[in-house]
Amino acid sequence: MSYKIGLISLGCEKNQIDAEIMLAKIKNAGYKLTANPADSDIVIINTCGFIEAAKKEAIEEIFNFIRLKEQGKIKAIIVTGCLAERYREKVLEEIPEIDAVLGIGANNEIINTIESVINHNKIEIFKDKKLLPLNGERVVTTPAHYAYLKVAEGCDNCCSYCAIPQIRGRFRSRKKEDIIAEAKNLAKSGVKELILIAQDTTRYGEDLYHELYLPKLLLELCEIPEIKWIRLLYCYPDKITDELISVIKSQEKILKYLDLPLQHCSGKILKCMSRTGDTKSLTALINKLKSEIPQIILRTTFIVGFPGETDDDFNELCDFINDIKFDRLGCFTYSAEEGTRACSFNNQVDEDIKKHRQEILMNEQLKIVTNKNREMINQEVLVVTEGFDDKANCYFGRSFADSPDIDGKVFFKSDKLLRPGDFITVKITDFIDYDLIGTAIKK
């Protein structure tokens, strides 16, 4: 019997790449992959376990498939990823309907695991985190014109609120030769936009080459002819060097878009988070970036309701975002994660206060974005086409200012027949919240 395998990957793009490497192994082993996991014989749920909301999503997804298993629609459930790594034996102990659990260091065992569950054997495998494959063939699950490129795994920053170092292990860079080879293969397959990711992308190479090697890696990636755009996510502010700024500024292929997860601006709160900086130093860095690269788009994320965050700290954060006027901003309420130092801190903030602060901050950001989008009217922007919206009867895509899934879109009319991955110039005529509206212009 030819078994159909379905896979659902939850959480971040780094987890998604782990899933894509597993999919390639499954495909090469002769199993049939199905795009609809509910139509599979065996489903793999590649979980996220970073914060409480992600854990709830993972558990809900597991129980959705347990119901399908009880109805006889699927035969087995395999759980992989961060939730499996974080809670290990507890997963199968708490949810015995699961057939197999693999920690991230055991992803290479996915074929043996599938064979075991086919033979009705329950299995748990947990290995050293360092055995998580950083290289290997992938079944890329993003649209054909863009792909994520992981340059490193793990994290050494050990922020007091974060469980990632416990789950993913120490920071370890991939060899530049492996990254370049993968990027060339992606380019040959039709990828036009590379999105570089890691837990801390700006730290790339520090362990292997004893220097912050990201600028040199970027220069090599820029030499790949088929690549049109290179985007940087997860760049820590204390690793933004003059060399990196110079490379971003000088290289046409590197998008003038930088994701800086700042988390807060209050020096007191950042210190409690085991992070560096304060309002003054962060403002200086951002002003430098804007001065050196005037067209730069800055994305950031903040955490509100961290233990000990007072009204004054929160007001300082509100003043900061209104002063800086970030182009893209996400805000999360603090999640007390077991095993992290911040979980045991005094002065935990009430959940209602956290949510209220999140609402205030995002309302302030919407005002900022509304003003920025109003300034975009009558401007021309280069857009990569992503698809056609039947309800709106128009195309949609992204400009250089928008990263997939996390930022807005550009909706536009075009007389020309377009395919995903086609680049087109659009004149902006209007906007709705975070999205721009326009018309393709002939050039």
C-alpha positions in Angstrom: 0.0 0.0 0.0 1.2 3.5 -0.9 0.7 5.7 2.2 -0.2 9.3 1.8 1.6 11.7 4.2 0.4 15.1 5.1 2.3 17.7 7.1 1.2 20.8 9.0 3.9 23.2 10.1 3.0 25.8 12.8 4.9 28.8 14.1 7.9 30.5 12.5 9.6 30.2 9.2 12.6 28.5 10.8 10.3 25.6 11.9 8.8 25.6 8.3 12.3 25.0 6.9 12.7 22.0 9.3 9.4 20.7 8.0 10.5 21.2 4.3 13.7 19.1 4.9 11.5 16.3 6.4 9.2 16.5 3.5 12.1 15.9 1.1 13.1 12.8 3.0 9.6 11.5 2.9 9.2 12.1 -0.8 12.6 10.5 -1.6 11.5 7.5 0.5 8.7 6.9 -2.0 5.8 8.1 0.0 3.1 10.3 -1.5 2.8 13.8 -0.2 -0.7 15.3 0.0 -1.4 19.0 0.2 -4.5 18.3 2.3 -3.4 16.7 5.6 -7.0 15.7 6.4 -6.8 13.5 3.3 -3.7 11.7 4.5 -3.1 8.3 6.0 -0.4 9.7 8.3 -0.3 13.3 9.5 2.8 15.0 10.9 2.2 18.1 13.0 5.3 20.2 13.2 4.5 22.2 16.3 5.5 25.5 17.8 6.0 25.8 21.6 7.4 29.3 22.0 4.6 31.0 23.9 1.3 30.0 25.5 -0.8 31.0 22.4 1.4 28.8 20.2 1.1 25.8 22.5 -2.7 26.1 22.5 -2.8 26.3 18.7 -0.6 23.2 18.5 -2.7 21.2 21.0 -5.9 22.3 19.2 -4.5 21.1 15.9 -3.5 17.7 17.4 -7.0 17.2 18.8 -8.5 18.1 15.4 -6.6 15.2 13.9 -7.3 12.9 16.9 -11.0 13.3 16.0 -10.3 12.4 12.4 -8.3 9.4 13.6 -11.2 8.3 15.8 -13.5 8.6 12.7 -11.2 6.3 10.8 -10.2 9.0 8.3 -6.5 9.0 9.2 -4.4 6.2 10.6 -1.6 7.8 12.6 -0.4 11.1 14.1 3.3 12.1 14.5 4.2 15.2 16.5 7.5 17.0 15.8 8.9 20.5 16.4 9.3 22.8 19.4 6.3 21.5 21.5 7.7 18.0 21.1 11.2 19.1 22.0 10.1 21.2 25.0 7.8 18.7 26.7 9.3 15.5 25.4 7.8 12.4 27.1 5.0 14.5 28.6 3.4 14.9 25.1 2.6 11.2 24.7 1.8 10.8 28.4 -0.8 13.6 28.3 -2.1 12.8 24.8 -1.9 9.0 24.3 -3.8 9.1 21.1 -0.7 10.4 19.4 1.4 7.6 17.7 4.9 9.1 17.7 6.8 12.1 19.1 10.1 13.3 17.7 12.3 16.0 19.3 14.0 18.4 16.9 17.3 16.5 17.1 15.4 13.4 15.8 14.0 14.9 12.6 16.4 12.6 10.6 14.4 9.6 12.1 11.2 10.6 10.3 11.2 7.7 7.8 11.9 5.1 10.6 9.1 6.7 12.6 6.6 6.5 9.7 7.5 2.8 9.2 7.0 2.3 13.0 3.5 3.8 13.1 2.5 1.9 10.0 3.3 -1.2 11.9 1.2 0.1 14.8 4.2 0.8 17.1 4.3 3.8 19.3 7.6 5.6 19.3 9.4 8.5 21.0 12.8 9.7 19.9 14.8 12.5 21.5 18.3 13.3 20.5 20.9 16.1 21.0 19.5 19.3 19.6 22.7 19.8 17.6 21.6 16.9 15.4 18.8 19.0 13.9 19.6 19.0 10.2 20.8 22.4 9.0 21.4 21.3 5.5 19.6 19.1 3.1 17.1 18.9 0.2 13.9 20.8 0.8 10.3 20.5 -0.6 9.8 24.3 -0.6 6.3 25.1 0.6 6.2 28.8 -0.1 5.1 30.2 -3.5 7.7 29.5 -6.2 9.0 33.1 -6.4 10.3 33.4 -2.8 11.9 31.2 -0.1 13.2 31.5 3.4 16.9 30.8 3.8 18.1 29.8 7.3 21.6 31.0 8.1 21.9 29.8 11.7 20.1 27.8 14.3 19.7 28.2 18.1 20.3 31.2 20.2 22.9 32.3 22.9 21.1 35.6 23.8 19.2 34.0 26.7 16.6 36.7 27.1 14.9 36.3 30.5 11.4 35.8 28.9 12.4 33.4 26.1 12.4 29.6 26.0 14.1 29.3 22.6 17.6 28.5 23.9 16.1 25.7 25.9 14.2 24.4 22.9 16.6 25.0 20.0 19.9 24.9 21.7 23.1 27.0 21.4 23.6 29.4 18.4 25.3 27.6 15.5 25.9 29.1 12.1 25.7 27.2 8.8 28.9 27.1 6.7 28.7 29.9 4.1 29.4 27.4 1.3 26.3 25.4 2.2 24.2 28.6 2.3 25.4 29.8 -1.0 24.9 26.4 -2.6 21.3 26.3 -1.3 20.6 29.8 -2.5 21.8 29.0 -6.0 19.6 25.9 -6.1 16.6 28.0 -5.0 17.4 30.6 -7.6 17.6 27.9 -10.3 14.1 26.6 -9.2 12.6 30.1 -9.8 13.0 31.8 -6.5 13.5 35.6 -7.0 13.3 36.7 -3.4 15.5 35.3 -0.6 14.4 36.0 3.0 17.3 35.4 5.4 16.3 34.1 8.8 17.8 32.8 12.1 17.0 33.4 15.8 19.6 36.2 15.5 20.5 36.8 11.9 23.0 39.5 12.6 25.1 37.2 14.7 25.7 35.0 11.7 29.3 33.6 11.5 30.4 34.7 14.9 30.9 31.1 16.0 32.4 29.8 12.8 34.5 32.8 11.5 35.0 34.7 14.7 33.4 37.8 13.2 30.0 39.1 12.3 30.0 37.6 8.9 26.6 38.6 7.6 27.8 41.5 5.4 30.3 39.2 3.6 27.6 36.6 3.1 25.2 39.1 1.7 27.8 40.3 -0.9 28.2 36.7 -2.1 24.4 36.2 -2.3 24.1 39.4 -4.3 26.3 37.7 -7.0 23.6 35.1 -7.8 22.1 36.5 -11.1 18.5 35.1 -10.8 18.0 36.6 -7.3 16.3 40.0 -7.5 15.5 40.7 -3.8 17.2 39.8 -0.6 15.3 40.5 2.7 16.6 40.5 6.2 14.6 39.4 9.2 15.4 39.0 12.9 18.3 41.5 13.1 19.3 42.4 16.7 20.0 46.1 17.2 23.4 45.6 19.0 24.7 43.7 16.0 23.9 46.4 13.4 27.5 47.4 12.4 28.7 50.1 10.1 29.8 47.4 7.7 26.3 45.9 7.6 24.7 49.3 7.0 27.2 50.0 4.2 26.4 46.7 2.5 22.6 47.2 2.7 23.1 50.8 1.4 25.3 49.9 -1.5 23.8 46.7 -2.8 20.7 47.1 -5.0 19.5 43.6 -4.5 19.4 44.0 -0.7 16.0 45.5 0.1 16.0 48.6 2.2 13.9 46.8 4.8 15.2 45.8 8.2 13.4 43.8 10.9 14.6 44.9 14.3 12.9 43.0 17.1 13.5 45.6 19.9 10.9 44.2 22.4 11.0 47.5 24.5 12.7 50.8 24.8 12.8 51.3 28.6 16.4 50.7 29.8 15.0 49.3 33.0 12.7 46.8 31.2 15.4 45.9 28.7 17.9 45.1 31.5 15.3 42.9 33.2 14.8 41.2 29.8 18.6 40.6 29.7 18.8 42.8 26.6 20.9 45.9 25.9 20.0 49.4 25.1 17.5 52.1 26.1 15.5 54.8 24.4 18.5 57.0 23.8 20.7 54.3 22.3 17.9 52.8 20.2 16.9 56.2 18.9 20.5 56.9 17.9 20.8 53.7 16.0 17.5 54.3 14.1 18.4 57.8 13.3 21.7 56.5 11.9 19.9 54.0 9.8 17.5 56.6 8.4 20.4 59.0 7.8 22.5 56.4 5.9 19.6 54.8 4.1 16.8 57.4 3.8 14.3 55.1 2.1 14.7 52.3 4.7 11.6 50.5 6.0 11.9 49.5 9.6 9.8 46.7 11.2 9.9 45.9 14.9 8.1 44.0 17.6 7.4 44.9 21.2 6.3 43.1 24.3 4.0 44.9 26.7 3.2 43.8 30.2 6.6 42.4 31.1 7.0 41.9 34.9 7.6 45.3 36.5 6.4 47.4 33.5 4.9 50.5 35.0 2.6 53.1 33.5 5.7 55.3 33.1 7.6 52.5 31.2 4.6 51.9 28.9 4.2 55.7 28.3 7.9 55.8 27.4 7.3 53.1 24.9 4.3 54.9 23.4 6.3 58.1 23.1 9.1 56.1 21.5 7.0 54.7 18.7 5.4 58.1 18.0 8.8 59.6 17.9 10.4 57.0 15.6 7.2 56.2 13.5 8.0 52.6 12.6 6.8 51.5 9.2 5.8 48.1 10.5 5.1 47.1 14.1 3.8 44.0 15.9 3.0 43.9 19.6 2.7 40.9 21.9 1.5 40.6 25.5 4.1 39.1 27.8 3.7 35.3 28.2 5.1 33.8 31.4 6.9 30.7 30.1 7.8 28.0 32.5 11.6 27.4 32.8 12.4 31.1 32.0 13.8 33.4 34.6 11.1 36.1 34.0 8.4 33.6 34.9 9.5 33.8 38.6 9.9 37.6 38.6 7.9 39.7 41.1 5.5 42.3 39.9 3.7 40.2 37.2 1.3 42.4 35.3 -2.4 41.7 35.2 -3.7 40.1 31.9 -6.3 42.8 31.4 -3.7 45.5 31.7 -1.4 43.7 29.2 -4.2 43.5 26.7 -5.2 47.1 27.2 -1.7 48.2 26.6 -1.4 46.1 23.5 -4.6 47.7 22.2 -3.4 51.2 22.9 0.0 50.5 21.2 -1.6 49.0 18.1 -4.1 51.9 17.8 -1.2 54.3 18.0 0.6 52.4 15.3 -2.5 52.3 13.0 -2.5 56.1 13.2 1.2 56.2 12.1 0.6 53.7 9.3 -2.5 55.7 8.1 -0.4 58.8 7.7 2.4 56.9 6.0 -0.1 55.3 3.6 -1.7 58.6 2.8 1.7 59.9 1.8 2.0 56.9 -0.6 -1.0 58.1 -2.8 0.2 59.0 -6.3 3.5 57.3 -5.8 4.8 54.5 -8.0 6.0 51.3 -6.4 7.5 48.1 -7.8 5.3 45.1 -6.8 5.8 41.4 -7.0 2.6 39.7 -8.0 1.3 37.1 -5.6 -2.1 36.2 -7.0 -5.6 37.3 -8.1 -8.4 38.1 -5.6 -11.6 36.9 -7.1 -13.8 38.7 -4.6 -12.0 42.1 -5.1 -11.5 41.3 -8.8 -8.0 42.5 -8.8 -4.4 41.3 -8.4 -2.5 41.5 -5.1 1.2 41.5 -4.3 3.9 43.0 -2.2 6.3 45.9 -2.5 9.8 45.9 -1.1 8.3 47.3 2.1 6.3 44.2 2.8 7.5 40.8 4.0 5.2 37.8 3.4 2.5 37.0 5.9 3.5 39.6 8.5 3.1 42.9 6.6 0.4 44.4 4.3 -0.3 43.8 0.6 -0.8 45.9 -2.5 -4.1 45.3 -4.3 -4.1 46.5 -7.9 -5.9 46.4 -11.3 -4.0 45.4 -14.4 -4.9 45.0 -18.0 -1.9 42.7 -18.4 -2.2 39.0 -17.6 0.1 38.4 -14.6 1.5 35.3 -12.9 2.8 34.9 -9.3 6.4 36.2 -9.3 5.9 38.8 -12.0 7.1 42.3 -11.1 5.0 45.2 -12.1 5.0 49.0 -11.4 1.8 50.1 -9.5 0.6 53.7 -9.0 -1.0 53.9 -5.5 -4.5 55.5 -5.5 -5.9 54.6 -2.1 -5.4 52.5 1.0 -7.4 50.5 3.6 -5.7 50.1 7.0 -2.4 48.4 6.3 -3.0 47.6 2.6 -2.4 49.8 -0.4 -4.6 50.0 -3.5 -3.5 51.0 -6.9 -3.4 50.5 -10.7 -0.6 48.9 -12.7 1.0 51.3 -15.1 2.5 50.5 -18.5 6.2 51.0 -18.8 
